[in-house]
Amino acid sequence: MQLTVRGLLVVLVAAPLIAVAAWLPAALWVAGGWLLFVAAFLIADAWLMPATHAWQLVRRHDARLSLAAQNLITVQVELFTRAGRGGQPVAIWLRDTPPPTFHLDRGEPLLTGMVTPGSSCSLTYHVWPPRRGDYAFGDLYLRWASPLGLLRRQARFAAAGPVKVYPNLIEVRKYDLLLRRNRLWELGLRSTRLLGAGNEFERLRDYTPDDEYRRINWMATARRGKPISVEYETERSQNIYVLLDVGRMMRSPVGDVAKMDYAINAVLLLAYVAAQKGDRIALLTFADRVLTYVAPRSGKIQFHRLLEQLYAVQGEGVEPDYGVVFSEFAARQHKRGLALVFTDLTGSVTTEALVTQMARLRRQHLPLLVTVADPTVNRLATAPITDSDSLYTRTVAERMLGERRLTLDQLRRQGVQTLDVPADELSVAVINRYLAMKERLLI
């Protein structure tokens, strides 16, 4: 228990009286009386304060936190009815101890609030984990004020517990929610209804401005008194193969998050959307060899299988061997499908091998090369030149971008589709390209 600033100021009122006592002895008696009066108030204020055992603190969050996303953390603070001898609200200050590598939305998680005896309040903040894996929260520290605001008490509450950081499940939940509301445009998806190519009736739904007029069902429109569109679907149960590079360059960060983890988030969302569309999806992770392989299957069980697999993916500090990996993939899969290869082109010494293997892959499958554009290189390539160092840096960055463009152009000329987007746009761009290919019956 400690004095607050208010309590200290009240006590210090006696100081000038004690000083005046050197010339006016009666002032010493006044100071003594004031201190006795303040002591009585402090005792009463301390007696009215809730005791430590009167509090109950519980931290709540998702069982699986999401990588590179804002995760809500809620701490419920409850004060028992008979805890405080007074009934007025109690001011509280709460400090949580999240894993030290997590980024916080407002620096330190120092939260404030008011709690009335017999009730509870919820204090919230957000954490942003930059890596997948197993972590642990620490204990909670609560400080509360006395009714008169003269004293504060602080206590530590046991709340330590493990937490797992998975690929971005928040985007998956957001996609599912917006899909139900026909508002996927808020996520940046241009088209998720595979219309125009399919002939199989799926359902009737309300007309939206981007629907073609020929999709309007006039009989249903007349019955319901508002425009109703027909939704069709294209062929289901197509094969989607994901080849994920976890080699040296994919471990390089964009900001605080590795390129590999951005790719993993995109693969997870793709797996969920593909499961919704009835497609079979497979996963192969590789570096200088094939590391893991999940055979193509459909449904939500496959999504959860891939989720656990992606959670456990670890990067390798070696260059990818595209020849070995693509040969093993060809031996495993003969049925045509969309093959998405997530890899990196920046600074790689195996670019020529990648171009050769992607061209060979086109003979059996529809290949799509997905790469993460590095905003740092783009920024350095346009930075102003002020001295010889900045000139050298800009020259190297421009050369890297030029080599990257030449490689992508070479792939396109050989019939390989490419997707090169910034890290924060990767997931949405991959889904849009997948849906566009599916709608045009390219798969």
C-alpha angles and dihedrals in degrees: 000000000000141000119262122222088263091052092048092051091051091053092046091059085084093059099078090044090055090049092051089052089079088072100020112038092190089068088069090062089049091051091049091049090049092051091050089049091050092046090055091051091048092051091049092046091050091048091053093050118103113253122238093255089057092074130080120190125188126180116211131190140136115297087234118040117208125243118244093001138104107263119195117234117191126191115194113207117196127187116198119236099245094039098095120045087214127058101219122110118275121225112229137189118199129194120190127195110219121176108295095237093058117101116228127217093231107020111254117029095238106149129186133199149136127257127191117210109264094027140073140222133207121228118194141191137158133244127201113204114203096194139043120238145074119322138162137223118221131220128300124248119206128189122185136182131234120248092259093041093238097115140035130200127198131197139174119233123200108243104136114142143148125263132187125219112212132179113288107301092163091072089050092053091045091051091050093049095047091045090058090050096044089238102118090134087079088066091051096256111142098195131004099157106088097220131157099035104054128073101192113107113236109168149313119257142164116291117256126198094250093057120108115246091236088064092064113110101215096192092054089043091055092048096049099035094232135076113283124190130206116232120208130187132215127230114308133209096052120157121253116188120193117197108189120194112214096173132125102291094045088062091062111108132241100203105321097332126080119240087238091060092050087052091048090054090051092048091051093052090045090052091053094048092045090052089052089051093049096246125143113240130195131190130210121176120195148166118163086341139013108285104180136002131192115189118233116273136149136229137052093296089064090049091055090045090055091044092059091044093051091047090059098045114124127190124244124219094225138091116262118255101216094180095058094041098047091046091054091046091052090051091052100043127042101155114097118252146137109292114198114193114196109197143127132255102187112110094343118150092201099064095116091052090050092053091049094048094045089053090051091047089059091067091070106018143026102259125206119184112208119194133173115235113223110227090199092063091046090051094048091049090060099035116124117259112240104154143357093281093054089046091053092046093050092046092053092046092049090049092051091050091047092052090047092052092048091052093049092047090050091052093049091051088056092053098260115136116225137198120193114172138147116276096251091054098044102098096049093043092052093050092047092051092047092051092046092052091047093049092051090049091238093138 
